[in-house]
Amino acid sequence: MRHALAVVSSTEGSKELVREAGTLAAGVDARLTLLHVTTEEKYNDTYRELQSISSYGGEYGVYQAEQGAANYAEDIAREVLSDVDIEYDAVGALGDPVERVLDHAESEGCDHVFVSGRTRSPAGKALFGDDTQQIILEFDGPVTVYTT
């Protein structure tokens, strides 16, 4: 592992995932990037909420959404990696989580991905799909799935 990508979600298990990814990356002196993706649906919900506030005079566009996502990843990292000797980058993206993870991993040359997984039955995965499963199938390298 030379450059790992840890996908930061908004679940409590994500903190444990970031901690494990940071510890493993530090152990092999690898770079670590933390990525939080804001979906289009969440972006649109936030946009509508802000527009409904008559006193809100600020802007909320793609840049602000991506910056907010990066800030979220940075906050998680500061909380759980404070005693891990590793430098990391925190980035945010807007769009389809699977596409953004795969695009970022490729553009940054990441050779390992850490992602949270949910415990589901095989039938549940087949019927409803699964972002984690899609990343495992499409990423050209090892994927570590952390489940809680």
N, CA, C and O of each residue as an XYZ file, in Angstrom:
592
protein
N       0.841     -1.174      0.000
C       0.000      0.000      0.000
C       0.891      1.243      0.000
O       1.757      1.418      0.857
N       0.642      2.105     -1.003
C       1.369      3.374     -1.072
C       0.457      4.572     -0.823
O       0.875      5.573     -0.241
N      -0.809      4.456     -1.276
C      -1.763      5.557     -1.102
C      -3.143      4.965     -0.904
O      -3.701      4.351     -1.814
N      -3.692      5.151      0.285
C      -4.994      4.588      0.627
C      -6.063      5.674      0.592
O      -5.805      6.837      0.903
N      -7.255      5.268      0.210
C      -8.420      6.141      0.206
C      -9.427      5.573      1.192
O      -9.878      4.438      1.037
N      -9.783      6.356      2.207
C     -10.801      5.937      3.172
C     -12.062      6.742      2.907
O     -12.035      7.973      2.916
N     -13.159      6.050      2.674
C     -14.432      6.693      2.380
C     -15.136      6.983      3.704
O     -15.495      6.070      4.448
N     -15.323      8.262      3.977
C     -15.927      8.705      5.230
C     -17.422      8.875      5.006
O     -17.851      9.715      4.215
N     -18.208      8.074      5.707
C     -19.663      8.202      5.602
C     -20.176      8.909      6.852
O     -19.401      9.288      7.731
N     -21.468      9.077      6.916
C     -22.047      9.770      8.073
C     -22.540      8.800      9.140
O     -23.416      9.142      9.933
N     -21.985      7.597      9.164
C     -22.352      6.620     10.180
C     -21.317      6.619     11.303
O     -20.176      7.039     11.107
N     -21.715      6.155     12.455
C     -20.796      6.074     13.589
C     -19.644      5.112     13.293
O     -18.525      5.324     13.762
N     -19.905      4.073     12.532
C     -18.866      3.118     12.174
C     -17.775      3.730     11.315
O     -16.673      3.187     11.223
N     -18.073      4.848     10.690
C     -17.097      5.515      9.843
C     -15.884      5.980     10.645
O     -14.762      5.980     10.139
N     -16.107      6.369     11.877
C     -14.986      6.789     12.730
C     -14.022      5.624     12.948
O     -12.803      5.789     12.898
N     -14.592      4.449     13.191
C     -13.757      3.262     13.386
C     -13.022      2.906     12.096
O     -11.861      2.499     12.135
N     -13.686      3.057     10.968
C     -13.056      2.793      9.679
C     -11.866      3.726      9.467
O     -10.792      3.273      9.070
N     -12.041      5.014      9.726
C     -10.962      5.989      9.545
C      -9.806      5.672     10.479
O      -8.643      5.765     10.088
N     -10.120      5.304     11.690
C      -9.074      4.951     12.662
C      -8.255      3.755     12.164
O      -7.025      3.788     12.191
N      -8.935      2.710     11.713
C      -8.247      1.515     11.216
C      -7.436      1.830      9.960
O      -6.290      1.399      9.833
N      -8.030      2.579      9.037
C      -7.317      2.936      7.810
C      -6.073      3.758      8.137
O      -5.007      3.535      7.564
N      -6.212      4.705      9.057
C      -5.074      5.532      9.454
C      -3.973      4.726     10.107
O      -2.791      4.928      9.826
N      -4.359      3.820     10.972
C      -3.381      2.977     11.668
C      -2.638      2.074     10.683
O      -1.416      1.947     10.748
N      -3.383      1.450      9.773
C      -2.740      0.570      8.788
C      -1.856      1.355      7.826
O      -0.746      0.922      7.517
N      -2.331      2.498      7.353
C      -1.530      3.312      6.430
C      -0.265      3.817      7.120
O       0.807      3.829      6.517
N      -0.384      4.228      8.369
C       0.788      4.694      9.114
C       1.796      3.563      9.289
O       3.005      3.788      9.232
N       1.300      2.355      9.502
C       2.180      1.205      9.712
C       3.049      0.861      8.511
O       4.117      0.269      8.661
N       2.589      1.232      7.319
C       3.374      0.940      6.113
C       3.858      2.230      5.446
O       4.325      2.216      4.307
N       3.739      3.334      6.168
C       4.196      4.643      5.695
C       3.530      5.048      4.371
O       4.183      5.555      3.459
N       2.233      4.814      4.295
C       1.470      5.155      3.090
C       0.783      6.500      3.265
O       0.569      6.965      4.385
N       0.445      7.110      2.152
C      -0.381      8.317      2.180
C      -1.818      7.911      2.456
O      -2.230      6.796      2.136
N      -2.582      8.824      3.054
C      -3.985      8.558      3.338
C      -4.815      9.744      2.883
O      -4.526     10.892      3.218
N      -5.841      9.448      2.122
C      -6.807     10.463      1.727
C      -8.160     10.044      2.275
O      -8.563      8.888      2.149
N      -8.854     10.991      2.882
C     -10.203     10.758      3.395
C     -11.167     11.468      2.463
O     -10.989     12.649      2.164
N     -12.183     10.759      2.004
C     -13.151     11.309      1.063
C     -14.559     11.171      1.609
O     -14.996     10.080      1.973
N     -15.267     12.301      1.661
C     -16.689     12.272      2.017
C     -17.460     12.767      0.807
O     -17.152     13.827      0.263
N     -18.464     12.004      0.382
C     -19.255     12.350     -0.800
C     -20.650     12.783     -0.360
O     -21.341     12.074      0.372
N     -21.044     13.965     -0.825
C     -22.409     14.441     -0.625
C     -23.207     14.054     -1.863
O     -22.819     14.378     -2.985
N     -24.311     13.368     -1.659
C     -25.134     12.945     -2.793
C     -25.901     14.137     -3.355
O     -26.096     15.145     -2.675
N     -26.325     14.008     -4.587
C     -27.145     15.059     -5.216
C     -28.421     15.290     -4.407
O     -28.866     16.427     -4.254
N     -29.006     14.206     -3.892
C     -30.238     14.319     -3.109
C     -30.006     15.159     -1.851
O     -30.798     16.050     -1.544
N     -28.931     14.877     -1.131
C     -28.621     15.643      0.082
C     -28.312     17.097     -0.270
O     -28.737     18.016      0.430
N     -27.574     17.295     -1.352
C     -27.268     18.652     -1.809
C     -28.561     19.422     -2.095
O     -28.722     20.556     -1.644
N     -29.473     18.811     -2.838
C     -30.738     19.468     -3.179
C     -31.565     19.766     -1.941
O     -32.177     20.830     -1.849
N     -31.594     18.835     -0.981
C     -32.330     19.068      0.267
C     -31.753     20.266      1.010
O     -32.499     21.129      1.473
N     -30.440     20.323      1.125
C     -29.791     21.433      1.824
C     -30.041     22.742      1.087
O     -30.315     23.767      1.712
N     -29.948     22.714     -0.217
C     -30.188     23.902     -1.026
C     -31.600     24.448     -0.777
O     -31.778     25.645     -0.548
N     -32.596     23.562     -0.823
C     -33.987     23.979     -0.584
C     -34.166     24.536      0.823
O     -34.850     25.541      1.016
N     -33.549     23.879      1.806
C     -33.662     24.358      3.184
C     -33.091     25.763      3.323
O     -33.703     26.631      3.944
N     -31.920     25.981      2.744
C     -31.286     27.292      2.840
C     -32.083     28.361      2.102
O     -32.169     29.497      2.568
N     -32.661     28.016      0.969
C     -33.451     28.972      0.205
C     -34.745     29.345      0.939
O     -35.290     30.428      0.724
N     -35.232     28.458      1.796
C     -36.475     28.739      2.517
C     -36.264     29.664      3.717
O     -37.227     30.161      4.301
N     -35.021     29.887      4.074
C     -34.710     30.788      5.183
C     -34.585     32.191      4.605
O     -33.651     32.483      3.859
N     -35.523     33.050      4.953
C     -35.554     34.380      4.333
C     -34.324     35.221      4.675
O     -33.946     36.098      3.898
N     -33.704     34.971      5.804
C     -32.539     35.774      6.193
C     -31.231     35.229      5.630
O     -30.182     35.851      5.793
N     -31.282     34.066      4.964
C     -30.059     33.483      4.408
C     -29.675     34.245      3.147
O     -30.406     34.230      2.157
N     -28.556     34.894      3.188
C     -28.117     35.678      2.047
C     -26.903     35.098      1.371
O     -26.380     35.681      0.421
N     -26.449     33.964      1.844
C     -25.240     33.367      1.293
C     -25.513     32.520      0.068
O     -26.649     32.366     -0.381
N     -24.451     31.988     -0.440
C     -24.519     31.130     -1.607
C     -24.345     29.685     -1.164
O     -23.613     29.400     -0.216
N     -25.013     28.786     -1.850
C     -24.777     27.368     -1.622
C     -24.788     26.688     -2.975
O     -25.843     26.413     -3.547
N     -23.601     26.425     -3.471
C     -23.440     25.770     -4.765
C     -22.565     24.551     -4.624
O     -22.321     24.069     -3.518
N     -22.096     24.060     -5.742
C     -21.267     22.859     -5.768
C     -20.014     23.046     -4.913
O     -19.650     22.163     -4.137
N     -19.359     24.197     -5.059
C     -18.135     24.440     -4.291
C     -18.399     24.348     -2.788
O     -17.639     23.710     -2.060
N     -19.477     24.985     -2.324
C     -19.796     24.964     -0.896
C     -20.139     23.551     -0.427
O     -19.775     23.157      0.681
N     -20.831     22.796     -1.260
C     -21.167     21.413     -0.896
C     -19.906     20.566     -0.776
O     -19.763     19.793      0.171
N     -18.994     20.709     -1.730
C     -17.749     19.941     -1.684
C     -16.878     20.377     -0.517
O     -16.240     19.543      0.126
N     -16.843     21.674     -0.237
C     -16.065     22.175      0.891
C     -16.650     21.670      2.216
O     -15.909     21.303      3.129
N     -17.970     21.657      2.310
C     -18.620     21.124      3.507
C     -18.312     19.649      3.709
O     -18.096     19.205      4.836
N     -18.291     18.886      2.612
C     -17.960     17.460      2.687
C     -16.510     17.276      3.129
O     -16.211     16.404      3.945
N     -15.616     18.098      2.590
C     -14.205     18.013      2.991
C     -14.043     18.376      4.463
O     -13.268     17.739      5.176
N     -14.762     19.388      4.919
C     -14.704     19.784      6.333
C     -15.199     18.658      7.236
O     -14.649     18.431      8.313
N     -16.242     17.955      6.790
C     -16.757     16.825      7.563
C     -15.678     15.740      7.701
O     -15.449     15.221      8.793
N     -15.023     15.408      6.589
C     -13.957     14.400      6.629
C     -12.818     14.861      7.531
O     -12.259     14.063      8.283
N     -12.477     16.129      7.459
C     -11.404     16.686      8.297
C     -11.776     16.604      9.782
O     -10.933     16.263     10.611
N     -13.022     16.912     10.118
C     -13.475     16.842     11.515
C     -13.362     15.416     12.058
O     -12.904     15.212     13.182
N     -13.776     14.442     11.266
C     -13.678     13.034     11.686
C     -12.213     12.671     11.888
O     -11.858     12.046     12.887
N     -11.368     13.058     10.947
C      -9.943     12.732     11.041
C      -9.315     13.339     12.289
O      -8.581     12.667     13.012
N      -9.605     14.601     12.536
C      -9.041     15.247     13.727
C      -9.453     14.520     15.007
O      -8.671     14.391     15.949
N     -10.690     14.054     15.014
C     -11.204     13.375     16.205
C     -10.553     12.009     16.420
O     -10.207     11.667     17.551
N     -10.380     11.225     15.354
C      -9.947      9.836     15.549
C      -8.487      9.564     15.207
O      -7.967      8.502     15.551
N      -7.819     10.491     14.543
C      -6.425     10.249     14.168
C      -5.440     11.110     14.951
O      -4.267     11.195     14.586
N      -5.895     11.735     16.004
C      -5.032     12.659     16.751
C      -3.797     11.964     17.330
O      -2.749     12.594     17.474
N      -3.905     10.696     17.659
C      -2.755      9.995     18.235
C      -2.112      9.000     17.264
O      -1.314      8.154     17.668
N      -2.470      9.114     15.973
C      -1.865      8.271     14.948
C      -0.879      9.144     14.171
O      -1.229     10.233     13.716
N       0.337      8.663     14.025
C       1.382      9.434     13.346
C       1.235      9.290     11.827
O       1.934      8.502     11.189
N       0.309     10.072     11.270
C       0.079     10.020      9.824
C      -0.398     11.379      9.339
O      -1.173     12.067     10.003
N       0.084     11.738      8.172
C      -0.438     12.915      7.501
C      -1.521     12.444      6.550
O      -1.423     11.366      5.964
N      -2.545     13.254      6.403
C      -3.671     12.859      5.558
C      -4.212     14.084      4.831
O      -3.960     15.225      5.219
N      -4.950     13.818      3.783
C      -5.698     14.841      3.061
C      -7.167     14.538      3.256
O      -7.574     13.376      3.241
N      -7.964     15.575      3.439
C      -9.412     15.415      3.532
C     -10.037     16.140      2.349
O      -9.803     17.331      2.146
N     -10.830     15.417      1.574
C     -11.454     16.001      0.396
C     -12.945     15.689      0.386
O     -13.410     14.733      1.007
N     -13.674     16.524     -0.334
C     -15.106     16.331     -0.474
C     -15.484     16.282     -1.936
O     -14.795     16.834     -2.793
N     -16.587     15.612     -2.207
C     -17.078     15.504     -3.578
C     -18.597     15.525     -3.555
O     -19.222     15.281     -2.522
N     -19.175     15.818     -4.701
C     -20.619     15.866     -4.862
C     -21.001     14.946     -6.012
O     -20.416     15.018     -7.093
N     -21.978     14.087     -5.777
C     -22.452     13.215     -6.845
C     -22.714     11.805     -6.370
O     -22.942     11.556     -5.186
N     -22.678     10.895     -7.314
C     -22.894      9.482     -7.014
C     -21.703      8.953     -6.214
O     -20.566      9.046     -6.677
N     -21.941      8.402     -5.029
C     -20.822      7.959     -4.184
C     -19.879      6.970     -4.869
O     -18.661      7.115     -4.762
N     -20.406      5.984     -5.559
C     -19.549      4.980     -6.196
C     -18.686      5.635     -7.272
O     -17.479      5.399     -7.330
N     -19.293      6.444     -8.111
C     -18.539      7.115     -9.173
C     -17.462      8.027     -8.602
O     -16.327      8.029     -9.080
N     -17.817      8.800     -7.581
C     -16.851      9.733     -7.005
C     -15.691      8.984     -6.348
O     -14.539      9.399     -6.478
N     -15.979      7.891     -5.647
C     -14.917      7.102     -5.010
C     -13.983      6.540     -6.069
O     -12.764      6.672     -5.957
N     -14.542      5.917     -7.090
C     -13.715      5.314     -8.132
C     -12.929      6.373     -8.914
O     -11.755      6.172     -9.224
N     -13.573      7.490     -9.228
C     -12.886      8.575     -9.940
C     -11.740      9.136     -9.117
O     -10.642      9.352     -9.631
N     -11.996      9.371     -7.840
C     -10.957      9.956     -6.991
C      -9.801      8.974     -6.790
O      -8.634      9.363     -6.830
N     -10.129      7.714     -6.576
C      -9.078      6.709     -6.393
C      -8.190      6.643     -7.632
O      -6.968      6.556     -7.520
N      -8.804      6.683     -8.806
C      -8.018      6.615    -10.038
C      -7.196      7.887    -10.245
O      -6.005      7.811    -10.547
N      -7.818      9.046    -10.086
C      -7.109     10.302    -10.365
C      -5.963     10.556     -9.386
O      -4.983     11.212     -9.738
N      -6.080     10.041     -8.165
C      -5.039     10.250     -7.155
C      -4.057      9.088     -7.062
O      -3.105      9.144     -6.284
N      -4.277      8.044     -7.839
C      -3.371      6.900     -7.824
C      -3.469      6.065     -6.553
O      -2.480      5.490     -6.100
N      -4.654      6.003     -5.990
C      -4.838      5.197     -4.768
C      -4.779      3.715     -5.127
O      -5.353      3.276     -6.123
N      -4.074      2.960     -4.294
C      -3.939      1.532     -4.560
C      -4.675      0.669     -3.539
O      -4.559     -0.556     -3.561
N      -5.426      1.300     -2.651
C      -6.190      0.569     -1.636
C      -7.364      1.450     -1.229
O      -7.199      2.658     -1.056
N      -8.536      0.868     -1.077
C      -9.727      1.606     -0.649
C     -10.277      0.974      0.615
O     -10.398     -0.247      0.715
N     -10.607      1.819      1.576
C     -11.287      1.400      2.798
C     -12.699      1.965      2.742
O     -12.884      3.161      2.516
N     -13.695      1.108      2.948
C     -15.084      1.544      2.851
C     -15.917      0.819      3.904
O     -15.637     -0.326      4.260
N     -16.936      1.502      4.388
C     -17.859      0.889      5.352
C     -18.831      0.000      4.606
O     -19.212      0.281      3.469
N     -19.220     -1.063      5.258
C     -20.207     -1.959      4.672
C     -21.338     -2.194      5.654
O     -21.183     -2.044      6.866
N     -22.455     -2.559      5.106
C     -23.600     -2.901      5.955
C     -23.794     -4.405      5.907
O     -23.560     -5.040      4.879
N     -24.212     -4.958      7.001
C     -24.507     -6.386      7.019
C     -25.860     -6.576      6.351
O     -26.880     -6.082      6.831
N     -25.852     -7.295      5.240
C     -27.078     -7.576      4.501
C     -27.057     -9.030      4.069
O     -26.006     -9.653      3.924
N     -28.238     -9.533      3.873
C     -28.322    -10.896      3.355
C     -27.935    -10.883      1.878
O     -28.051     -9.850      1.219
N     -27.481    -12.010      1.355
C     -27.173    -12.069     -0.079
C     -28.380    -11.688     -0.944
O     -28.224    -11.038     -1.978
N     -29.572    -12.089     -0.523
C     -30.773    -11.738     -1.293
C     -31.006    -10.231     -1.262
O     -31.411     -9.642     -2.264
N     -30.753     -9.614     -0.125
C     -30.901     -8.156     -0.014
C     -29.944     -7.427     -0.931
O     -30.321     -6.430     -1.547
N     -28.721     -7.900     -1.035
C     -27.741     -7.291     -1.935
C     -28.174     -7.455     -3.392
O     -28.053     -6.531     -4.196
N     -28.678     -8.640     -3.715
C     -29.082     -8.897     -5.100
C     -30.282     -8.047     -5.500
O     -30.355     -7.570     -6.632
N     -31.215     -7.856     -4.584
C     -32.425     -7.112     -4.894
C     -32.208     -5.600     -4.902
O     -32.758     -4.899     -5.751
N     -31.423     -5.106     -3.976
C     -31.331     -3.666     -3.792
C     -29.986     -3.068     -4.195
O     -29.831     -1.847     -4.164
N     -29.017     -3.890     -4.571
C     -27.705     -3.369     -4.918
C     -26.971     -2.901     -3.681
O     -27.535     -2.891     -2.586
N     -25.734     -2.518     -3.844
C     -24.949     -2.108     -2.695
C     -23.739     -1.327     -3.201
O     -22.968     -1.832     -4.016
N     -23.573     -0.089     -2.717
C     -22.440      0.738     -3.132
C     -21.113      0.050     -2.829
O     -20.200      0.051     -3.654
N     -21.018     -0.533     -1.648
C     -19.780     -1.205     -1.260
C     -19.463     -2.333     -2.222
O     -18.319     -2.480     -2.654
N     -20.460     -3.125     -2.560
C     -20.267     -4.234     -3.486
C     -19.809     -3.716     -4.850
O     -18.939     -4.314     -5.483
N     -20.390     -2.614     -5.297
C     -20.010     -2.040     -6.585
C     -18.554     -1.569     -6.571
O     -17.827     -1.758     -7.547
N     -18.132     -0.955     -5.464
C     -16.740     -0.513     -5.351
C     -15.808     -1.718     -5.376
O     -14.774     -1.687     -6.043
N     -16.164     -2.773     -4.658
C     -15.340     -3.985     -4.637
C     -15.180     -4.542     -6.055
O     -14.084     -4.937     -6.454
N     -16.258     -4.570     -6.794
C     -16.223     -5.152     -8.138
C     -15.501     -4.270     -9.150
O     -14.893     -4.785    -10.088
N     -15.557     -2.951     -8.975
C     -15.021     -2.060    -10.000
C     -13.650     -1.471     -9.693
O     -12.974     -0.997    -10.606
N     -13.219     -1.489     -8.428
C     -11.914     -0.926     -8.104
C     -10.823     -1.931     -8.456
O     -10.939     -3.120     -8.163
N      -9.771     -1.439     -9.084
C      -8.681     -2.306     -9.513
C      -7.602     -2.358     -8.429
O      -6.512     -1.812     -8.599
N      -7.914     -3.006     -7.337
C      -6.985     -3.117     -6.224
C      -7.725     -3.642     -5.002
O      -8.916     -3.945     -5.070
N      -7.009     -3.748     -3.880
C      -7.650     -4.264     -2.677
C      -8.656     -3.271     -2.087
O      -8.448     -2.058     -2.109
N      -9.724     -3.812     -1.574
C     -10.755     -3.027     -0.887
C     -10.967     -3.662      0.470
O     -11.275     -4.849      0.571
N     -10.803     -2.874      1.506
C     -11.061     -3.344      2.861
C     -12.425     -2.829      3.263
O     -12.676     -1.625      3.219
N     -13.316     -3.740      3.660
C     -14.666     -3.379      4.059
C     -14.761     -3.524      5.566
O     -14.500     -4.590      6.123
N     -15.141     -2.431      6.217
C     -15.277     -2.424      7.660
C     -16.740     -2.425      8.005
O     -17.461     -1.488      7.661
N     -17.196     -3.469      8.684
C     -18.598     -3.550      9.095
C     -18.697     -3.470     10.603
O     -17.807     -3.918     11.327
N     -19.774     -2.904     11.057
C     -20.012     -2.800     12.505
C     -21.196     -3.630     12.896
O     -21.558     -3.675     14.072
